[in-house]
Amino acid sequence: MIAWIIVLGLGLIAAVLLKMNHVRHRVTLLILILLGLFLTTTIGIIAKTHELNLNSTDGVIDAGKVYVGWLANGFSNVKTIVGNAIKMDWRSTEEVNLFNNSKK
């Protein structure tokens, strides 16, 4: 039910912003739609995975804690991946021809 309210709200915002001709408003609309889809999808996945009850206040608070922890863990993983990618030696010392697999 909450997902449909979010989608309906984003649709109304989209209808209003599409009436405006500025590119800035269309970019804002795209960002809002993508953010709404991300939140709706991830909250639904987390609620289903952890069998959270979103019908009570305590359930929503517990879901918020789980969701914030999940996001923090995701950002930590991205930080680790980016840090490892930065530490790698990206300079190529040997050129490989992809067509005959011989080194030049």
C-alpha positions in Angstrom: 0.0 0.0 0.0 2.8 2.4 0.9 4.5 1.6 -2.4 1.4 2.7 -4.4 1.2 5.9 -2.4 4.8 6.7 -3.2 4.3 5.8 -6.9 1.2 8.0 -7.1 2.9 10.9 -5.4 5.8 10.6 -7.8 3.4 10.5 -10.7 1.7 13.7 -9.6 5.1 15.4 -9.2 6.1 14.1 -12.7 2.9 15.5 -14.2 3.5 19.0 -12.7 7.1 19.1 -13.6 6.5 17.9 -17.2 4.3 20.9 -17.7 7.4 23.1 -17.1 9.8 23.5 -20.0 13.1 23.9 -18.3 15.7 21.2 -18.6 16.6 21.6 -14.9 13.1 20.6 -13.9 13.2 17.5 -16.1 16.5 16.5 -14.6 15.0 17.0 -11.1 12.1 14.9 -12.1 14.3 12.1 -13.3 16.3 12.1 -10.1 13.2 12.1 -8.0 11.7 9.1 -9.9 15.0 7.2 -9.7 15.2 7.9 -6.0 11.6 6.9 -5.4 12.1 3.6 -7.3 15.3 2.9 -5.4 13.7 3.5 -2.1 10.5 1.6 -2.9 12.4 -1.4 -4.2 15.0 -1.6 -1.5 12.6 -1.1 1.3 10.4 -3.8 -0.1 13.3 -6.2 -0.5 14.6 -5.5 3.1 11.0 -5.9 4.6 10.5 -9.2 2.8 13.9 -10.6 3.6 13.8 -9.8 7.3 10.1 -10.4 7.6 9.5 -6.9 9.0 6.0 -5.7 10.1 5.4 -2.2 8.6 1.9 -1.9 10.1 3.0 -0.9 13.6 5.1 1.9 14.9 7.6 -0.4 16.5 7.8 -2.4 13.2 8.5 0.8 11.2 11.2 1.8 13.7 12.8 -1.7 13.5 12.6 -1.5 9.7 14.3 1.9 9.7 17.1 0.6 11.8 17.6 -2.5 9.6 17.4 -0.3 6.4 19.9 2.3 7.7 22.3 -0.6 8.7 21.8 -2.1 5.3 22.6 1.2 3.5 25.6 1.8 5.8 27.0 -1.7 5.0 26.4 -1.0 1.3 28.4 2.2 1.4 31.1 0.5 3.4 31.4 -2.2 0.7 31.5 0.5 -2.1 34.3 2.3 -0.1 36.3 -0.9 0.2 35.9 -1.7 -3.5 36.9 1.9 -4.6 39.8 1.9 -2.2 41.1 -1.4 -3.6 40.6 -0.2 -7.2 42.7 3.0 -6.4 45.5 0.9 -4.9 45.8 -1.3 -8.1 48.5 -0.6 -10.6 46.6 0.4 -13.7 49.6 1.1 -15.8 50.2 -1.5 -18.5 53.9 -2.5 -19.0 53.1 -5.0 -21.7 50.8 -4.6 -24.6 48.7 -7.7 -25.5 47.2 -8.1 -29.0 43.7 -9.5 -28.4 43.5 -11.1 -31.8 46.4 -13.6 -31.6 47.2 -13.5 -27.9 50.8 -12.7 -28.5 52.8 -10.1 -26.5 54.5 -7.3 -28.4 
